[in-house]
């Protein structure tokens, strides 16, 4: 179990490696060449506890699957991809998921496997996601950053993490709304909710 200082240090390391992957290695410029792109999620919020990057794109043509696959081919050619999983959520209509095109990417970088969630949206959905991401970023400026990292560091290893109960948004809400500061307090908070 890491102490707070080690958790913060690890989070900074992950963010630095993610920045290198996005900027130095050119992943972000590759995406921006296709459409307006913004990195959101734990990278943008500076709450990284595992190698995961969330990216939203405003696709010039939302249903242009061919363009989305061409982009994937460029990514697969440039990086050490271990897996790429495609979904068209414009037609899939899977409960709890956005509408858009999606690539779930696993790639090797800096000695570890990174998960990259790449979503391609139409103008309206893209703007909604960016607005929500910006609002959350503003809200989290008032939160106990260390408490978020402390809880997320443990919870992100839970087998049901990223599900309906154990997820980053629940952690953010618990810390923001009820000043939760520990994993045990978070589990108690979940039981009450």
N, CA and C of each residue as an Amber inpcrd file, in Angstrom:
protein
   579
   0.8380000  -1.1820000   0.0000000   0.0000000   0.0000000   0.0000000
   0.8900000   1.2560000   0.0000000   0.6440000   2.1440000  -0.9340000
   1.4380000   3.3640000  -1.0250000   0.9620000   4.4010000  -0.0070000
   1.9010000   5.1820000   0.4890000   1.5390000   6.3160000   1.3380000
   1.1260000   7.4810000   0.4190000   0.5810000   8.5360000   1.0180000
   0.1020000   9.6740000   0.2290000   1.1810000  10.2540000  -0.6770000
   2.3680000  10.3950000  -0.1510000   3.4730000  10.9730000  -0.9240000
   3.7910000  10.1180000  -2.1550000   3.7750000   8.8050000  -1.9870000
   4.0460000   7.8930000  -3.1070000   2.9210000   7.9220000  -4.1390000
   1.6760000   8.0540000  -3.6640000   0.5330000   8.1360000  -4.5710000
   0.6390000   9.3890000  -5.4370000   0.9700000  10.5050000  -4.8280000
   1.1210000  11.7660000  -5.5730000   2.2730000  11.6510000  -6.5670000
   3.3690000  11.0630000  -6.1300000   4.5320000  10.8970000  -7.0040000
   4.1860000  10.0190000  -8.2090000   3.4550000   8.9340000  -7.9720000
   3.0550000   8.0340000  -9.0520000   2.0940000   8.7340000 -10.0160000
   1.1730000   9.5050000  -9.4790000   0.2410000  10.2560000 -10.3200000
   0.9900000  11.2260000 -11.2260000   1.9720000  11.9080000 -10.6730000
   2.7800000  12.8500000 -11.4770000   3.5670000  12.1260000 -12.5630000
   4.0940000  10.9450000 -12.2240000   4.8230000  10.1410000 -13.2060000
   3.9050000   9.7460000 -14.3650000   2.7040000   9.2580000 -14.0350000
   1.7540000   8.8640000 -15.0760000   1.3940000  10.0530000 -15.9630000
   1.1670000  11.1990000 -15.3550000   0.7840000  12.3780000 -16.1360000
   1.9370000  12.8110000 -17.0450000   3.1500000  12.7420000 -16.5460000
   4.3210000  13.0970000 -17.3590000   4.4600000  12.1430000 -18.5430000
   4.3000000  10.8360000 -18.2920000   4.3790000   9.8570000 -19.3810000
   3.2450000  10.0600000 -20.3860000   2.0520000  10.3530000 -19.8890000
   0.9150000  10.6060000 -20.7780000   1.1780000  11.8300000 -21.6500000
   1.7570000  12.8690000 -21.0660000   2.0880000  14.0800000 -21.8240000
   3.0940000  13.7580000 -22.9160000   4.0730000  12.9420000 -22.6000000
   5.0650000  12.5350000 -23.6030000   4.4000000  11.7600000 -24.7340000
   3.5120000  10.8410000 -24.3760000   2.8050000  10.0430000 -25.3790000
   1.9480000  10.9370000 -26.2800000   1.2410000  11.8670000 -25.6700000
   0.3540000  12.7550000 -26.4210000   1.1290000  13.7680000 -27.2590000
   2.1060000  14.4050000 -26.6610000   2.7940000  15.5200000 -27.3310000
   4.0840000  15.1110000 -28.0380000   5.0280000  14.5790000 -27.2840000
   6.3330000  14.2300000 -27.8630000   6.2110000  13.1300000 -28.9170000
   5.4180000  12.1040000 -28.6260000   5.2640000  10.9940000 -29.5690000
   4.2350000  11.2860000 -30.6610000   3.4590000  12.3520000 -30.4930000
   2.6080000  12.8260000 -31.5810000   1.1950000  12.2820000 -31.6630000
   0.7210000  11.5780000 -30.6240000  -0.6370000  11.0530000 -30.6910000
  -1.6660000  12.1770000 -30.8260000  -1.5030000  13.2340000 -30.0470000
  -2.4780000  14.3160000 -30.0650000  -2.4810000  15.0670000 -31.3970000
  -1.3100000  15.3450000 -31.9410000  -1.2590000  16.0550000 -33.2320000
  -1.8350000  15.1840000 -34.3520000  -1.6600000  13.8820000 -34.2510000
  -2.2310000  12.9590000 -35.2280000  -3.7580000  13.0560000 -35.2220000
  -4.3390000  13.1420000 -34.0290000  -5.7870000  13.2370000 -33.8950000
  -6.2970000  14.6160000 -34.3200000  -5.5670000  15.6560000 -33.9370000
  -5.9860000  17.0170000 -34.2700000  -5.9440000  17.2800000 -35.7680000
  -5.1590000  16.5090000 -36.4950000  -5.1110000  16.6530000 -37.9450000
  -6.4290000  16.2210000 -38.5870000  -7.2090000  15.4330000 -37.8610000
  -8.4910000  14.9370000 -38.3750000  -9.6540000  15.8170000 -37.9240000
  -9.6150000  16.2970000 -36.6900000 -10.7090000  17.1190000 -36.1620000
 -10.3310000  17.7280000 -34.8250000 -11.1240000  18.6830000 -34.3790000
 -10.9020000  19.3110000 -33.0830000 -10.8740000  18.2300000 -32.0100000
  -9.8530000  18.2640000 -31.1780000  -9.6210000  17.1810000 -30.2150000
  -9.2460000  17.7560000 -28.8630000  -9.7590000  17.1270000 -27.8070000
  -9.3930000  17.5480000 -26.4610000  -9.2290000  16.3310000 -25.5640000
  -8.1590000  16.3430000 -24.7800000  -7.9450000  15.2990000 -23.7830000
  -8.7720000  15.6930000 -22.5600000  -9.5590000  14.7510000 -22.0670000
 -10.4110000  15.0160000 -20.9080000 -10.0780000  13.9910000 -19.8210000
 -10.9780000  13.7690000 -18.8990000 -10.7950000  12.7170000 -17.8950000
  -9.6870000  13.0170000 -16.9080000  -9.1370000  11.9590000 -16.3380000
  -8.1700000  12.1050000 -15.2440000  -6.8940000  12.8390000 -15.6580000
  -6.5220000  12.7600000 -16.9300000  -5.3450000  13.5120000 -17.3890000
  -5.6070000  15.0050000 -17.2440000  -6.7230000  15.4560000 -17.7930000
  -7.0530000  16.8800000 -17.7430000  -7.3250000  17.3480000 -16.3120000
  -7.8690000  16.4500000 -15.4910000  -8.2100000  16.7940000 -14.1080000
  -7.0310000  16.6220000 -13.1520000  -5.9270000  16.0890000 -13.6590000
  -4.7390000  15.8160000 -12.8560000  -5.0630000  14.8830000 -11.6850000
  -5.8020000  13.8050000 -12.0210000  -6.1620000  12.8030000 -11.0050000
  -5.8130000  11.3940000 -11.4920000  -4.6950000  11.2640000 -12.1940000
  -4.3150000   9.9690000 -12.7570000  -3.8100000   9.0200000 -11.6760000
  -4.3530000   7.8020000 -11.6850000  -3.8740000   6.7640000 -10.7650000
  -3.5600000   5.4720000 -11.5050000  -3.8570000   5.4340000 -12.7870000
  -3.4780000   4.2960000 -13.6230000  -3.3220000   4.8120000 -15.0530000
  -2.6160000   4.0650000 -15.9170000  -2.2990000   4.5510000 -17.2690000
  -3.5160000   4.5330000 -18.2010000  -4.3010000   5.5920000 -18.1400000
  -5.5530000   5.6940000 -18.8820000  -5.7200000   7.1180000 -19.3850000
  -6.0230000   7.2600000 -20.6690000  -6.2160000   8.5760000 -21.2750000
  -7.5560000   8.5840000 -22.0050000  -8.3620000   9.6190000 -21.7370000
  -9.6570000   9.7930000 -22.3950000  -9.5720000  10.9660000 -23.3550000
  -9.9850000  10.7300000 -24.6030000  -9.8820000  11.7580000 -25.6350000
 -11.2170000  11.8830000 -26.3690000 -11.6520000  13.1140000 -26.5600000
 -12.8600000  13.3970000 -27.3270000 -12.4780000  14.1410000 -28.5970000
 -13.1010000  13.7230000 -29.7070000 -12.8640000  14.3690000 -31.0000000
 -14.1780000  14.8410000 -31.5930000 -14.1230000  15.9850000 -32.2570000
 -15.2610000  16.4660000 -33.0420000 -14.9670000  16.0610000 -34.4770000
 -15.6360000  15.0160000 -34.9150000 -15.3850000  14.4990000 -36.2570000
 -16.0540000  15.3800000 -37.3070000 -15.3580000  15.6470000 -38.4100000
 -15.9580000  16.4490000 -39.4710000 -17.2210000  15.8010000 -40.0370000
 -17.2360000  14.4910000 -40.0910000 -18.4200000  13.7410000 -40.5090000
 -18.6130000  12.6240000 -39.4960000 -19.6210000  12.7550000 -38.6660000
 -19.8030000  11.8440000 -37.5380000 -19.9240000  10.3890000 -37.9320000
 -20.5700000  10.1270000 -39.0360000 -20.7910000   8.7410000 -39.4480000
 -19.7160000   8.2350000 -40.4130000 -18.6260000   8.9770000 -40.5590000
 -17.5760000   8.5750000 -41.4850000 -16.6970000   7.4970000 -40.8410000
 -17.1770000   6.2760000 -40.8980000 -16.4720000   5.1470000 -40.3070000
 -15.1300000   4.9390000 -41.0070000 -15.1020000   5.1510000 -42.3170000
 -13.8610000   4.9710000 -43.0740000 -12.7560000   5.8900000 -42.5430000
 -13.0870000   7.1540000 -42.2780000 -12.1190000   8.1110000 -41.7320000
 -11.6350000   7.6500000 -40.3540000 -12.5600000   7.1590000 -39.5330000
 -12.2130000   6.7140000 -38.1890000 -11.2840000   5.5000000 -38.2350000
 -11.4890000   4.6250000 -39.2360000 -10.5980000   3.4740000 -39.4060000
  -9.2480000   3.8880000 -39.9870000  -9.2290000   4.8850000 -40.8500000
  -7.9510000   5.3970000 -41.3670000  -7.1140000   5.9680000 -40.2300000
  -7.7860000   6.6770000 -39.3400000  -7.1030000   7.2200000 -38.1670000
  -6.5460000   6.0870000 -37.3040000  -7.3480000   5.0540000 -37.1010000
  -6.9010000   3.9020000 -36.3130000  -5.6930000   3.2200000 -36.9570000
  -5.6900000   3.1440000 -38.2910000  -4.5570000   2.5360000 -38.9940000
  -3.2760000   3.3270000 -38.7390000  -3.3860000   4.6610000 -38.7450000
  -2.2120000   5.5050000 -38.4610000  -1.7170000   5.2750000 -37.0380000
  -2.6530000   5.1880000 -36.0980000  -2.2870000   4.9540000 -34.6980000
  -1.6210000   3.5860000 -34.5510000  -2.2180000   2.5610000 -35.1780000
  -1.6840000   1.1960000 -35.0750000  -0.3230000   1.0610000 -35.7330000
  -0.0720000   1.8760000 -36.7500000   1.2100000   1.8290000 -37.4480000
   2.3030000   2.5310000 -36.6500000   1.9440000   3.6060000 -35.9700000
   2.9360000   4.4120000 -35.2460000   3.2650000   3.8660000 -33.8520000
   2.2750000   3.3160000 -33.1620000   2.4650000   2.9160000 -31.7720000
   2.4300000   1.3940000 -31.6120000   2.9170000   0.9190000 -30.4540000
   2.8970000  -0.5110000 -30.1490000   1.5270000  -0.8860000 -29.5990000
   0.6240000  -1.2150000 -30.4920000  -0.7450000  -1.5360000 -30.1190000
  -0.8520000  -3.0110000 -29.7480000  -1.4560000  -3.2770000 -28.5990000
  -1.7180000  -4.6680000 -28.2340000  -3.1700000  -5.0380000 -28.5300000
  -4.0520000  -4.0240000 -28.5620000  -5.4610000  -4.3000000 -28.8670000
  -6.1630000  -3.0050000 -29.2630000  -7.0640000  -3.1090000 -30.2520000
  -7.9440000  -2.0010000 -30.6080000  -9.3480000  -2.5620000 -30.7660000
 -10.2920000  -1.9470000 -30.0770000 -11.6730000  -2.4110000 -30.1110000
 -12.5680000  -1.2690000 -30.5940000 -13.3000000  -1.5170000 -31.6740000
 -14.1410000  -0.4960000 -32.2980000 -15.6140000  -0.7290000 -31.9750000
 -16.3270000   0.3760000 -31.7490000 -17.7850000   0.3170000 -31.6030000
 -18.3930000   1.5450000 -32.2520000 -19.5190000   1.3350000 -32.9270000
 -20.2820000   2.4440000 -33.4840000 -21.5050000   2.6270000 -32.5850000
 -21.3820000   3.5370000 -31.6390000 -22.4660000   3.7630000 -30.6850000
 -23.5530000   4.6690000 -31.2440000 -23.3860000   5.1380000 -32.4780000
 -24.4800000   5.8520000 -33.1370000 -25.6060000   4.8870000 -33.4820000
 -25.2260000   3.6400000 -33.7940000 -26.2390000   2.6450000 -34.1570000
 -26.3920000   1.5630000 -33.0980000 -25.3930000   1.4020000 -32.2600000
 -25.4350000   0.3440000 -31.2460000 -26.4530000   0.6560000 -30.1540000
 -26.5160000   1.9340000 -29.7620000 -27.4890000   2.3750000 -28.7520000
 -27.4040000   1.5690000 -27.4650000 -26.2050000   1.3100000 -27.0030000
 -25.9910000   0.5080000 -25.7970000 -26.2820000   1.3750000 -24.5660000
 -27.1200000   0.9070000 -23.6420000 -27.4710000   1.7210000 -22.4620000
 -26.2320000   2.1520000 -21.6690000 -26.2280000   3.4150000 -21.2780000
 -25.1310000   3.9410000 -20.4760000 -23.9430000   4.4360000 -21.2730000
 -23.9970000   4.3170000 -22.6000000 -22.8940000   4.7800000 -23.4350000
 -23.3310000   5.9760000 -24.2710000 -22.3550000   6.7660000 -24.6760000
 -22.6090000   7.9240000 -25.5250000 -22.9430000   7.4890000 -26.9430000
 -23.4200000   8.4410000 -27.7190000 -23.5630000   8.2260000 -29.1520000
 -22.3010000   8.7660000 -29.8090000 -21.6900000   7.9570000 -30.6340000
 -20.4660000   8.3530000 -31.3120000 -19.6990000   7.1250000 -31.7560000
 -18.5710000   7.3760000 -32.4010000 -17.6710000   6.2930000 -32.7930000
 -16.6260000   6.1420000 -31.6980000 -16.1930000   4.9110000 -31.4590000
 -15.3090000   4.6520000 -30.3200000 -14.2010000   3.6820000 -30.6930000
 -12.9890000   4.0300000 -30.2770000 -11.8640000   3.1020000 -30.2910000
 -11.3900000   2.9280000 -28.8560000 -11.3640000   1.6850000 -28.3920000
 -10.7270000   1.3430000 -27.1320000  -9.3570000   0.7860000 -27.4770000
  -8.3270000   1.5070000 -27.0930000  -6.9710000   1.1820000 -27.5360000
  -6.1090000   0.7890000 -26.3370000  -5.3930000  -0.3120000 -26.4770000
  -4.3520000  -0.6780000 -25.5190000  -3.0270000  -0.5990000 -26.2530000
  -2.1010000   0.1680000 -25.6830000  -0.7910000   0.3000000 -26.3340000
   0.3110000   0.3120000 -25.2980000   1.4850000  -0.1180000 -25.7290000
   2.6500000  -0.1350000 -24.8420000   3.4330000   1.1580000 -25.0140000
   3.7070000   1.7720000 -23.8720000   4.5290000   2.9800000 -23.8890000
   5.1860000   3.1440000 -22.5190000   6.4310000   3.5210000 -22.5050000
   7.1930000   3.7790000 -21.2800000   7.1750000   2.5700000 -20.3310000
   7.2170000   1.3720000 -20.9170000   7.3200000   0.1680000 -20.1050000
   6.0260000  -0.2970000 -19.4660000   4.9070000   0.2730000 -19.8970000
   3.6210000  -0.1480000 -19.3350000   2.5490000  -0.1280000 -20.4160000
   1.4170000  -0.7590000 -20.1260000   0.3080000  -0.7620000 -21.0770000
  -0.6580000   0.3750000 -20.7380000  -0.9450000   1.1780000 -21.7500000
  -1.8520000   2.3170000 -21.6100000  -3.1870000   2.0050000 -22.2480000
  -4.2510000   2.4670000 -21.6110000  -5.5860000   2.3750000 -22.1800000
  -5.9450000   3.7700000 -22.6910000  -6.3070000   3.8340000 -23.9540000
  -6.7220000   5.0980000 -24.5490000  -8.1490000   4.9370000 -25.0510000
  -9.0600000   5.7300000 -24.4990000 -10.4500000   5.7490000 -24.9550000
 -10.6050000   6.9360000 -25.8940000 -10.8610000   6.6390000 -27.1550000
 -11.0090000   7.6830000 -28.1710000 -12.4450000   7.6990000 -28.6770000
 -13.1250000   8.8140000 -28.4450000 -14.5100000   8.9830000 -28.8810000
 -14.5730000  10.0350000 -29.9790000 -15.2980000   9.7270000 -31.0490000
 -15.5630000  10.6740000 -32.1250000 -17.0210000  11.0650000 -32.1050000
 -17.2880000  12.3740000 -31.9740000 -18.6530000  12.8740000 -31.8110000
 -19.0450000  13.8450000 -32.9130000 -20.3580000  14.0720000 -33.0090000
 -20.8410000  15.1680000 -33.8400000 -20.6560000  16.4780000 -33.0660000
 -20.9420000  17.6110000 -33.7100000 -20.7250000  18.9190000 -33.0810000
 -21.4350000  19.0490000 -31.7300000 -22.7070000  18.6900000 -31.6980000
 -23.5180000  18.8640000 -30.4890000 -22.9960000  18.0220000 -29.3370000
 -22.7600000  16.7350000 -29.5910000 -22.2720000  15.8570000 -28.5210000
 -20.8650000  16.2330000 -28.0730000 -20.0310000  16.6430000 -29.0260000
 -18.6760000  17.0660000 -28.6680000 -18.7330000  18.2750000 -27.7310000
 -19.5010000  19.2830000 -28.1120000 -19.5960000  20.4910000 -27.2870000
 -20.1570000  20.1710000 -25.9010000 -21.1240000  19.2740000 -25.8350000
 -21.6970000  18.8760000 -24.5400000 -20.6360000  18.2200000 -23.6580000
 -19.8450000  17.3270000 -24.2460000 -18.7990000  16.6450000 -23.4680000
 -17.7270000  17.6120000 -22.9870000 -17.3270000  18.5110000 -23.8360000
 -16.2960000  19.4750000 -23.4410000 -16.8280000  20.4030000 -22.3560000
 -18.0680000  20.8390000 -22.4930000 -18.6730000  21.6930000 -21.4640000
 -18.7270000  20.9610000 -20.1260000 -19.1730000  19.7080000 -20.1480000
 -19.2390000  18.9110000 -18.9140000 -17.8520000  18.7120000 -18.3080000
 -16.8660000  18.4560000 -19.1540000 -15.4870000  18.2640000 -18.6740000
 -14.9550000  19.5480000 -18.0450000 -15.2220000  20.6760000 -18.6710000
 -14.7610000  21.9650000 -18.1370000 -15.4560000  22.3050000 -16.8190000
 -16.7470000  22.0120000 -16.7350000 -17.4860000  22.2690000 -15.4930000
 -16.9400000  21.4150000 -14.3530000 -16.6720000  20.1400000 -14.6440000
 -16.1180000  19.2540000 -13.6230000 -14.7440000  19.7500000 -13.1770000
 -13.9410000  20.1860000 -14.1220000 -12.6170000  20.7090000 -13.7960000
 -12.7200000  21.8990000 -12.8410000 -13.6500000  22.7930000 -13.1040000
 -13.8620000  23.9520000 -12.2140000 -14.3110000  23.5040000 -10.8280000
 -15.2330000  22.5590000 -10.7770000 -15.7300000  22.0660000  -9.4870000
 -14.6100000  21.4180000  -8.6740000 -13.7570000  20.6390000  -9.3470000
 -12.7050000  19.9090000  -8.6250000 -11.6030000  20.8180000  -8.0980000
 -11.5690000  22.0460000  -8.5540000 -10.5970000  22.9880000  -7.9980000
 -10.8880000  23.2700000  -6.5220000 -12.1530000  23.0220000  -6.1190000
 -12.5530000  23.2230000  -4.7230000 -12.4150000  21.9430000  -3.8930000
 -12.0300000  20.8550000  -4.5260000 -12.0010000  19.5530000  -3.8400000
 -10.6300000  19.2570000  -3.2430000 -10.6050000  18.3100000  -2.3380000
  -9.3710000  17.8240000  -1.7290000  -8.6930000  16.8760000  -2.7330000
  -7.7220000  17.4100000  -3.4560000  -7.0480000  16.6670000  -4.5150000
  -6.3850000  15.4000000  -3.9880000  -5.7520000  15.5070000  -2.8410000
  -5.0750000  14.3440000  -2.2590000  -6.0840000  13.2560000  -1.8850000
  -7.2420000  13.6330000  -1.3620000  -8.2740000  12.6430000  -1.0230000
  -8.7330000  11.9020000  -2.2740000  -8.9080000  12.6410000  -3.3770000
  -9.3020000  12.0060000  -4.6350000  -8.2650000  10.9690000  -5.0490000
  -6.9900000  11.3600000  -5.0480000  -5.9310000  10.4330000  -5.4460000
  -5.8540000   9.2350000  -4.5130000  -5.9770000   9.4940000  -3.2270000
  -5.8960000   8.4220000  -2.2220000  -6.9860000   7.3710000  -2.4630000
  -8.2110000   7.8230000  -2.6830000  -9.3290000   6.9030000  -2.8910000
  -9.2230000   6.2320000  -4.2570000  -8.9580000   7.0320000  -5.2740000
  -8.8840000   6.4910000  -6.6350000  -7.7830000   5.4440000  -6.7810000
  -6.6690000   5.6650000  -6.0910000  -5.5370000   4.7440000  -6.1790000
  -5.9540000   3.3250000  -5.7860000  -6.7940000   3.2150000  -4.7850000
  -7.2590000   1.8980000  -4.3340000  -8.4350000   1.4180000  -5.1780000
  -9.4120000   2.2860000  -5.3870000 -10.6450000   1.8930000  -6.0710000
 -10.4000000   1.5210000  -7.5340000  -9.4240000   2.1520000  -8.1910000
  -9.1750000   1.8260000  -9.6050000  -8.6800000   0.3950000  -9.7860000
  -8.2930000  -0.2560000  -8.6960000  -7.8570000  -1.6460000  -8.7650000
  -8.9970000  -2.6290000  -8.4690000 -10.1490000  -2.0800000  -8.1240000
 -11.3300000  -2.9130000  -7.8340000 -11.7960000  -3.5600000  -9.1360000
 -12.1770000  -4.8550000  -9.1030000 -12.5920000  -5.5380000 -10.3380000
 -13.7910000  -4.8890000 -11.0370000 -14.6120000  -4.1510000 -10.2820000
 -15.7820000  -3.5110000 -10.8900000 -15.5630000  -2.0300000 -11.1680000
 -14.2970000  -1.5870000 -11.1020000 -14.0060000  -0.1810000 -11.3900000
 -14.4180000   0.1440000 -12.8210000 -14.9320000   1.3000000 -13.0340000
 -15.4690000   1.8080000 -14.2990000 -16.8900000   1.3190000 -14.5390000
 -17.4670000   0.6590000 -13.5550000 -18.8640000   0.2350000 -13.6620000
 -19.7890000   1.3250000 -13.1510000 -20.9970000   0.9420000 -12.8080000
 -21.9930000   1.9060000 -12.3520000 -21.7620000   2.3900000 -10.9290000
 -21.0240000   1.6270000 -10.1230000 -20.8260000   1.9840000  -8.7180000
 -19.4140000   2.4950000  -8.4670000 -18.4350000   1.6810000  -8.7970000
 -17.0370000   2.0350000  -8.5590000 -16.4860000   2.7640000  -9.7820000
 -16.4770000   4.0880000  -9.7250000 -15.9630000   4.8600000 -10.8490000
 -15.4630000   6.2160000 -10.3730000 -14.7550000   6.8880000 -11.2470000
 -14.1550000   8.1730000 -10.8910000 -15.1990000   9.2170000 -10.5190000
 -16.3050000   9.2560000 -11.2560000 -17.3330000  10.2600000 -10.9730000
 -17.8960000  10.0980000  -9.5630000 -18.0650000   8.8680000  -9.1190000
 -18.5460000   8.6380000  -7.7500000 -17.5390000   9.1610000  -6.7370000
 -16.2570000   8.9390000  -7.0120000 -15.2080000   9.4330000  -6.1100000
 -15.2310000  10.9560000  -6.0780000 -15.3100000  11.5900000  -7.2490000
 -15.3470000  13.0510000  -7.3060000 -16.5430000  13.5920000  -6.5210000
 -17.7090000  12.9800000  -6.7070000 -18.9180000  13.4230000  -6.0000000
 -18.7590000  13.2730000  -4.4860000 -18.2360000  12.1230000  -4.0650000
 -18.0740000  11.8700000  -2.6280000 -17.1590000  12.8980000  -1.9820000
 -16.0630000  13.2000000  -2.6470000 -15.1040000  14.1630000  -2.0960000
 -15.6720000  15.5790000  -2.1570000 -16.2920000  15.9250000  -3.2790000
 -16.8500000  17.2730000  -3.4440000 -18.0430000  17.5340000  -2.5260000
 -19.0080000  16.6280000  -2.5670000 -20.2770000  16.8640000  -1.8790000
 -20.2300000  16.5670000  -0.3860000 -19.4850000  15.5240000  -0.0040000
 -19.5120000  15.0870000   1.3970000 -18.1410000  15.0460000   2.0660000
 -17.1590000  15.6300000   1.4120000 -15.8130000  15.7530000   2.0000000
 -15.2210000  14.4230000   2.4480000 -15.5030000  13.3630000   1.6830000
 -14.9650000  12.0400000   1.9680000 -13.4490000  12.0860000   1.7630000
 -12.6930000  11.4680000   2.6840000 -11.2320000  11.5640000   2.6280000
 -10.5020000  10.2280000   2.5850000 -11.2240000   9.1200000   2.7620000
 -10.5430000   7.8210000   2.8180000 -11.3350000   6.7720000   2.0370000
 -10.6750000   5.6620000   1.7690000 -11.3140000   4.5600000   1.0550000
 -12.4700000   3.9950000   1.8770000 -12.2530000   3.7990000   3.1680000
 -13.3240000   3.2650000   4.0190000 -14.5230000   4.2090000   4.0440000
 -14.2520000   5.5040000   4.1520000 -15.3400000   6.4860000   4.1560000
 -16.0590000   6.4970000   2.8090000 -15.3160000   6.2690000   1.7340000
 -15.9340000   6.2140000   0.4040000 -16.8580000   5.0000000   0.2970000
 -16.4140000   3.8460000   0.7940000 -17.2540000   2.6460000   0.7530000
 -18.5290000   2.8450000   1.5740000 -18.4010000   3.5090000   2.7090000
 -19.5790000   3.8260000   3.5300000 -20.4940000   4.7790000   2.7700000
 -19.9110000   5.7570000   2.1050000 -20.6700000   6.7330000   1.3040000
 -21.4540000   6.0180000   0.2110000 -20.8080000   5.0440000  -0.4450000
 -21.4870000   4.2850000  -1.5060000 -22.6800000   3.5100000  -0.9580000
 -22.5010000   2.9040000   0.2070000 -23.5920000   2.1250000   0.8060000
 -24.7950000   3.0120000   1.1020000 -24.5410000   4.2370000   1.5200000
 -25.6350000   5.1650000   1.8250000 -26.3250000   5.6780000   0.5620000
 -25.5870000   5.7710000  -0.5120000 -26.1360000   6.2920000  -1.7610000
 -26.8640000   5.2030000  -2.5140000
